[in-house]
Every structure is written in C-alpha cells, then in structure tokens.
C-alpha cells in the first residue's frame, strides 16, 4: 500500500517479482480505502486484447455513466475510458 499526495490517495498493489508484474488492486481516495478490505478487494479490470474485451469494456462504461466523481465507480469509469481510448484493436 502506498500513500500518495500527503495521504490523500491510496494505491494498493501486489507485486510478482519473478514475472516483473505489478497488479493494481485498488486506487482511490483515502476515504474510499477506509471502506474496503484491502486483503479481499479486487478491481475488476483487465487489458483489452480482443474485440470481446473491447465490447465488455464499453458495456461496463455504459453501466458506470452515472458514477459520481471521487467514488470507486468513478475511478473505474476513468480507468476504463483511458483503456478504451488507448486501445489499438
């Protein structure tokens, strides 16, 4: 767990050193972090590699369109739209 910007944000990652992979389990406001159990919380994110992944991401964005700013859902919407925008399928 990393504290960011004077402890305003929290970043929870799991690191696999042999594979050189960092898995982001949670990113959000400190207040949001206080509401989760970091040992069991999982962000439901994955890379967009196939057309089906792209379609699933678009469907999830549609579900999140009413998300409020500075919420877990708002952060998920922000991350998903960035993945979609940067997609090269």
N, C-alpha and C positions, 0 to 999 in steps of 0.2 A: 504494500500500500504506500502510495506517495501522496504527500500533501502538496498542493500547487497553489500559487498565488497567496501566500500567507495563510494557508489552511482554509481558503475559501472553497477549493475544489478537492476532490479525492479521485485518485486513479488506483484501481486495484488490478494487478496483473499476475499472471502465472508465467514463469519462465522455464523453458526447457532448454538447458544449456547445450546438450549434445546436438540438438537439431537447430539451435540458434533461432528459436521461435519465442516470441512474446505474445501471449494471449491476453487481450484486454477483457477482464471480467466485468468491470464497472468503471464508468467515468461520469461524474456529476457533481452537483453541489454538495457541500459538507452536510447540509440538512437532509438531502436525499440519501446520502451514505448512512446516516444515523437510522434510517428507516428500513435498511436491508440487513440481511445476514450475509456477510462477505464470504463465508465458507460455502454457502449453497447458492448464492445469486449467480445467475448466468445471463449475460446479454445474448439475445437470440440473433446473432449476426454471423454471416459467413460471406466469403468472397463471391462475387458474381462471375462465374466461369462459363455458364451455359445459358442458353436462351430461357430455359425454365427457371433458373436462378433470377434472371432479369425480370421475368414476369411475376415471380413471387415477391420480389422487392417492390415492384410497382403496386401490387395488391396491398402490401403492408403499408406503403406510403399512403394509399387511399384511406386505409383504416386509421392512420395517425394524423390526418389532416386537421382535426380539431384539437390537437395536442397544445397544451399551454406551454409557454416559454419557461425555462428553468425547471422542467419536470423530467423524469426518466423517459416518458413518452416523447417529449420534445427533443431530448438529446438523441433518442433513437431515430426520430424523423430527420434530424440534422445529419447524422452519420449516414443513414440510408440514401438521402438525396445526394450526398457527396459521392458515395459509391456509384450511384446510378450515373451521375454526371461524368465521372471519370472512367466509366465503363467503355471498353473497346471491343464489344462483341460484334 
